[in-house]
Amino acid sequence: MNYICEKIKYKKLISPKKLKKIFKIKKEEEFFVLRSRKTISNIINKKDNRKLIICGPCSIHDIESTIEYARKLNILYKKLIDKIYIVIMIRYEKKINFSEWKGMIYDPYLNGLHDINHGLKVIRNLLIKLIKIKQPIAIDILNPFFYYYFDDVISWASIGSDLINSQISLAFSSNSSIPIGFKNSSDGNIENTLNAIIKYSKINEFIGINESGKSCIIRSPGNINNHIILIGGNFPNYFLQNIYDCKKRMKNSRITTSIMIDCNNGNYYKNYNDQIEVIKSCIKFLKKNNKIIIGLIIKSYINSGNQKFIFPKNKIKYGLSITSPCINLKDTKLFLHNLYESINI
């Protein structure tokens, strides 16, 4: 049997240093990012009683609608900031199966063809526009190498359940200067997450890239600004008994970290109405005990629900997710105002 194997092709990848030179941030914007990291760190370490809300679409597929969403979310950010600290989630890459879209950083034209260099430019330009309106930014880490292109504009990041045992991703987190949330395993197990928090708060050495994009050995100091995210699994784990069980296990492991609830993933069933029920339950918890969790992750966009990703992109409806379903801005505002009213600081 004959096999036809296409020759591997190599393209030059733009370096983090060059991309940052093209899309620069000003000193004022740099200070804003540093202040936002400090605020989030204080919330994680319970020096600040405000709640941390990570809020945004399941994936970024349209720059115009993302900026519209961000500007409206930023109004809430400024209005509720004395009790709630809102950070917009920018998911520029996605987990895939064989038929799904890989994310804007890979396919920025939404035509099925890859152009990672252009995708990096599109995302960096977007992030700087968000920083200019003074909106803190979060990302979901899948490929840790992308982080080095945006590390100066990011205020918070999460390590996903599929990567919780990945040495590359977790070693990266020990070298990061930003607060990081570690999600529980996809089956709901939290032991691997607790072990990761312990291990990567210490000094580590791993292979990475420098500002010039060259491979190098990185010796990291460790990152103590981390926390656990309960995302569900085989069963939801946002209930009070799950939270108390997590706190007990953390105490047994001598971990003094905080808990955040992801209102998506295994805590709902791919229906945005289920996410609403999770949010409502968490608001009830916080009315009784303001310190039980530090915050929530919410999938939110301009319109409710989602749509199937189809070619060409002009058939895609404006402001509607092409991946997992989201709640709309109207409901987002309602729940965040309810959360604001329930918090006593």
MIZA-48638 format. One record per residue (C-alpha): x, y, z. Coordinates in pm, 1 decimal, decimal comma. Layout:
N
        u        v        w
        X        Y        Z
...
***
This chain:
345
        u        v        w
      0,0      0,0      0,0
    133,6    341,7    -96,2
     91,2    640,0    130,2
    113,1    994,8      2,1
    268,4   1221,6    262,8
    273,1   1593,6    198,5
    600,7   1758,7    286,8
    595,0   1952,2    611,2
    604,6   2327,0    555,2
    753,6   2582,3    791,3
    659,9   2948,8    819,5
    840,4   3218,3   1012,1
    650,7   3317,7   1325,4
    652,4   3680,1   1435,6
    832,2   3725,3   1768,4
    664,6   3868,6   2080,8
    914,0   4156,6   2074,0
    827,8   4251,7   1715,8
    452,7   4227,7   1772,2
    476,5   4447,6   2081,2
    675,3   4701,0   1881,2
    397,8   4716,4   1619,9
    120,2   4741,7   1879,6
    260,8   4934,7   2174,3
    104,4   5027,3   2504,7
    165,5   5358,3   2677,7
    297,9   5401,2   3031,4
    -46,3   5500,7   3158,3
   -194,4   5181,6   3013,5
     89,1   4974,6   3157,7
     18,8   5116,5   3504,7
   -351,8   5036,0   3464,8
   -270,5   4670,1   3393,2
    -37,6   4650,0   3693,3
   -300,9   4806,4   3919,7
   -566,8   4564,3   3797,4
   -337,9   4266,7   3866,9
   -278,0   4398,9   4216,7
   -651,4   4435,1   4275,6
   -722,0   4079,2   4157,8
   -434,3   3946,7   4367,9
   -579,7   4121,0   4673,3
   -922,0   3967,1   4606,0
   -768,1   3619,1   4571,2
   -569,3   3663,1   4892,3
   -874,4   3806,2   5074,1
   -724,0   4148,7   5132,2
  -1005,6   4295,5   4922,9
  -1367,5   4188,4   4989,4
  -1495,0   4269,9   4641,3
  -1607,9   3987,8   4411,0
  -1414,2   3899,6   4096,9
  -1632,8   3849,7   3789,0
  -1475,4   3703,4   3474,7
  -1727,3   3777,3   3202,9
  -1726,1   3745,4   2825,0
  -1818,2   3539,3   2519,2
  -1726,3   3175,4   2471,8
  -1497,0   3281,9   2188,3
  -1395,2   3593,4   1996,4
  -1496,1   3573,3   1631,1
  -1583,1   3933,8   1542,8
  -1384,1   4238,8   1650,3
  -1664,0   4495,1   1601,1
  -1916,9   4312,6   1819,8
  -1649,8   4232,2   2079,6
  -1564,2   4601,3   2116,7
  -1934,7   4691,3   2139,3
  -1980,3   4429,2   2411,1
  -1666,7   4546,9   2593,9
  -1775,9   4913,3   2595,5
  -2113,0   4820,7   2745,0
  -1950,4   4589,0   2999,0
  -1707,5   4867,6   3086,9
  -2001,0   5087,4   3192,5
  -2090,2   4817,4   3446,7
  -1725,3   4785,0   3547,0
  -1711,0   5153,2   3640,3
  -2055,9   5162,6   3800,7
  -2018,8   4854,1   4025,1
  -1646,5   4871,9   4100,2
  -1682,3   4943,1   4471,3
  -1824,7   4590,6   4525,2
  -1757,7   4397,2   4203,8
  -1441,8   4385,8   3993,6
  -1536,2   4292,1   3635,9
  -1275,2   4149,1   3399,0
  -1359,8   4074,9   3036,4
  -1271,5   3725,3   2912,5
  -1107,7   3713,1   2568,3
  -1095,2   3354,2   2441,0
   -887,1   3367,3   2124,3
   -837,9   2991,1   2083,2
  -1071,6   2698,7   2139,0
  -1058,7   2329,4   2218,0
  -1174,6   2144,8   1908,0
  -1298,8   1817,4   1776,1
  -1255,0   1731,2   1411,1
  -1529,3   1962,4   1286,6
  -1498,7   2275,4   1500,5
  -1331,1   2612,0   1459,7
   -991,2   2652,5   1630,3
  -1034,3   3015,6   1724,9
   -954,5   3359,5   1589,7
   -584,2   3341,2   1657,6
   -561,0   3050,8   1410,4
   -833,8   3147,9   1165,0
   -880,3   3527,0   1185,9
  -1055,4   3547,5    848,5
  -1308,3   3276,0    943,0
  -1253,7   3103,5    610,6
  -1104,3   2773,5    725,1
   -751,8   2881,7    631,4
   -484,6   2938,5    894,6
   -293,5   3264,1    935,3
   -149,0   3266,3   1286,8
     73,8   3570,5   1231,2
   -226,9   3778,4   1129,9
   -431,6   3627,6   1412,6
   -170,6   3739,8   1665,5
   -185,7   4093,5   1525,1
   -566,0   4101,8   1530,9
   -583,6   3983,9   1892,2
   -306,1   4213,4   2019,1
   -468,4   4512,0   1849,7
   -802,4   4419,6   2009,6
   -649,8   4383,0   2357,0
   -484,0   4724,1   2335,9
   -815,8   4883,4   2235,3
   -971,4   4731,3   2548,3
   -688,1   4858,9   2767,3
   -735,9   5208,2   2621,8
  -1093,1   5215,1   2757,2
   -950,6   5087,7   3088,9
  -1111,4   4744,5   3084,4
   -915,6   4465,7   3263,2
   -862,8   4154,9   3047,6
   -862,2   3780,4   3118,6
   -759,4   3491,5   2894,1
   -805,9   3115,5   2895,7
   -471,3   2940,1   2841,3
   -462,9   2655,8   2587,1
   -131,5   2715,0   2412,4
     95,8   2886,0   2669,6
    332,3   3018,2   2402,1
     67,4   3268,2   2286,5
     68,9   3429,1   2630,4
    412,3   3584,3   2570,5
    262,0   3797,6   2292,5
      6,8   3951,1   2530,5
    165,3   3925,0   2877,4
    185,4   4303,1   2921,4
   -189,7   4360,5   2875,7
   -339,9   4062,3   3063,7
   -463,7   4086,6   3423,7
   -584,3   3727,7   3492,3
   -566,8   3386,9   3326,8
   -707,0   3039,4   3376,0
   -555,1   2696,4   3318,3
   -814,5   2457,4   3174,9
   -910,1   2114,2   3301,5
   -745,4   1940,0   3004,1
   -413,6   2106,5   3085,6
   -411,4   2067,3   3461,9
   -156,6   1784,3   3431,8
     40,9   1945,8   3150,0
    396,1   2026,3   3257,6
    430,4   2295,7   2991,1
    114,3   2484,1   3087,6
    164,9   2455,3   3459,2
    533,5   2540,8   3447,6
    434,8   2848,5   3249,0
    195,3   2947,4   3526,3
    476,5   2935,8   3781,4
    662,3   3194,5   3572,3
    368,1   3424,5   3513,7
    338,3   3757,2   3690,5
    -41,2   3752,3   3673,9
   -299,7   3588,6   3902,4
   -406,5   3247,3   3771,7
   -708,0   3025,0   3828,1
   -670,5   2646,8   3805,7
   -980,0   2455,0   3693,7
  -1067,4   2113,9   3833,8
  -1025,7   1803,5   3614,9
  -1292,2   1735,6   3351,5
  -1436,4   1450,3   3559,6
  -1480,3   1683,5   3856,9
  -1173,2   1568,4   4052,0
  -1000,5   1848,9   4244,1
   -696,4   1660,2   4379,0
   -489,9   1717,6   4063,6
   -573,4   2087,3   4080,0
   -467,4   2116,3   4443,1
   -142,8   1935,2   4364,8
    -79,5   2173,5   4075,6
   -137,1   2477,3   4297,7
    116,7   2343,7   4548,3
    377,3   2249,1   4288,9
    367,7   2559,1   4075,8
    373,2   2808,3   4358,7
    737,8   2701,1   4396,1
   1051,3   2756,4   4185,7
   1046,1   2567,1   3854,2
   1261,7   2525,3   3545,8
   1115,1   2456,5   3202,1
   1147,2   2512,1   2828,1
    982,6   2825,3   2686,7
   1045,3   3117,8   2453,8
   1195,0   3460,0   2515,9
   1090,2   3797,4   2375,5
   1277,4   3724,5   2054,2
   1079,0   3403,3   2008,0
   1379,8   3178,5   2066,9
   1357,6   2857,1   2268,6
   1527,7   2881,2   2604,0
   1540,1   2739,0   2955,0
   1333,1   2948,3   3193,8
   1385,6   2940,5   3568,0
   1069,0   3066,1   3731,7
   1025,5   3201,2   4085,3
    682,7   3043,1   4139,0
    341,3   3208,1   4148,7
    149,5   3231,2   4476,3
   -132,1   3440,3   4327,9
   -348,6   3146,3   4229,4
   -682,1   2990,4   4317,4
   -908,2   2697,5   4229,7
  -1203,6   2714,5   3990,9
  -1488,6   2466,2   4034,3
  -1618,6   2393,2   3684,1
  -1821,3   2077,3   3746,8
  -1745,0   1745,9   3576,3
  -1945,2   1427,0   3572,1
  -2177,6   1619,7   3801,5
  -2210,6   1991,3   3887,5
  -1995,4   2103,3   4182,7
  -2118,9   2455,0   4254,1
  -2341,9   2348,7   4545,8
  -2261,3   2441,7   4904,5
  -2156,0   2088,1   4996,2
  -1905,9   2091,8   4706,5
  -1762,6   2424,2   4819,9
  -1729,3   2308,6   5180,8
  -1571,5   1981,3   5067,3
  -1319,7   2175,6   4857,0
  -1235,4   2399,2   5153,2
  -1182,4   2092,5   5372,3
   -946,8   1933,0   5118,8
   -754,1   2256,8   5082,1
   -711,2   2272,2   5458,5
   -589,0   1910,4   5466,0
   -337,9   1996,1   5191,9
   -234,7   2310,7   5381,6
   -343,5   2532,0   5093,9
   -466,4   2878,5   5178,8
   -622,2   2975,8   4850,3
   -964,7   3085,6   4731,0
  -1250,8   2929,8   4535,8
  -1421,9   3062,6   4225,4
  -1729,1   2910,2   4056,2
  -1742,8   2866,6   3679,5
  -2111,6   2893,2   3587,2
  -2044,5   2702,3   3262,5
  -1870,1   2380,1   3157,0
  -1978,1   2088,0   3378,1
  -2193,7   2312,3   3595,4
  -2453,9   2357,1   3326,1
  -2580,0   2155,7   3029,9
  -2494,9   2371,0   2727,4
  -2810,6   2575,0   2774,2
  -2773,1   2938,6   2873,6
  -3082,8   2907,3   3094,4
  -2892,8   2650,7   3305,5
  -2612,2   2901,7   3350,5
  -2869,9   3148,2   3481,8
  -2971,7   2897,6   3751,7
  -2608,0   2855,0   3859,4
  -2565,2   3232,8   3886,0
  -2884,2   3266,9   4090,6
  -2770,2   2991,7   4329,7
  -2431,4   3155,8   4380,5
  -2595,6   3490,7   4454,9
  -2802,7   3317,5   4724,9
  -2483,9   3167,2   4875,5
  -2320,6   3509,2   4887,8
  -2619,0   3670,4   5057,9
  -2565,2   3432,4   5350,8
  -2185,0   3417,7   5346,1
  -2000,8   3688,4   5153,2
  -1662,9   3514,3   5191,5
  -1753,9   3162,9   5075,6
  -1629,6   3224,7   4718,5
  -1429,2   3505,2   4557,9
  -1626,9   3527,7   4235,8
  -1780,7   3379,8   3921,9
  -1702,1   3305,6   3558,0
  -1993,5   3388,2   3327,5
  -2028,6   3331,7   2953,1
  -2196,4   3646,4   2827,9
  -2233,1   3821,0   2493,9
  -2458,6   4073,1   2321,9
  -2734,7   3818,7   2242,1
  -2850,7   3499,0   2413,6
  -2771,3   3148,6   2292,8
  -2541,5   3049,4   2008,4
  -2535,4   2964,7   1637,7
  -2364,4   2709,3   1421,3
  -2042,4   2831,6   1259,6
  -2089,5   2826,7    883,7
  -1902,0   2956,2    579,9
  -1901,1   3223,0    450,8
  -1875,8   3447,2    754,4
  -2133,7   3697,7    622,1
  -2398,1   3440,4    714,1
  -2299,5   3463,1   1081,8
  -2546,0   3665,4   1292,1
  -2404,8   3969,5   1468,4
  -2339,3   3949,0   1842,9
  -2422,1   3578,8   1875,6
  -2171,0   3314,0   1986,4
  -2049,1   3062,0   1727,8
  -1933,7   2821,5   1999,9
  -2102,1   2759,1   2339,4
  -2420,6   2949,6   2432,0
  -2403,5   3271,5   2635,0
  -2646,5   3484,6   2831,3
  -2720,3   3827,1   2683,7
  -2608,9   4167,6   2807,9
  -2951,2   4249,1   2949,8
  -2945,5   3942,3   3176,0
  -2578,0   4001,1   3256,8
  -2657,9   4350,6   3383,8
  -2951,5   4219,0   3587,0
  -2749,9   3946,3   3759,4
  -2450,5   4167,1   3828,9
  -2677,0   4430,6   3983,2
  -2840,6   4156,8   4194,8
  -2498,4   4035,0   4298,3
  -2396,8   4391,6   4383,2
  -2701,7   4433,4   4608,3
  -2631,5   4101,5   4785,0
  -2274,6   4188,5   4885,4
  -2194,6   4358,4   5214,7
  -1840,9   4497,7   5229,7
***
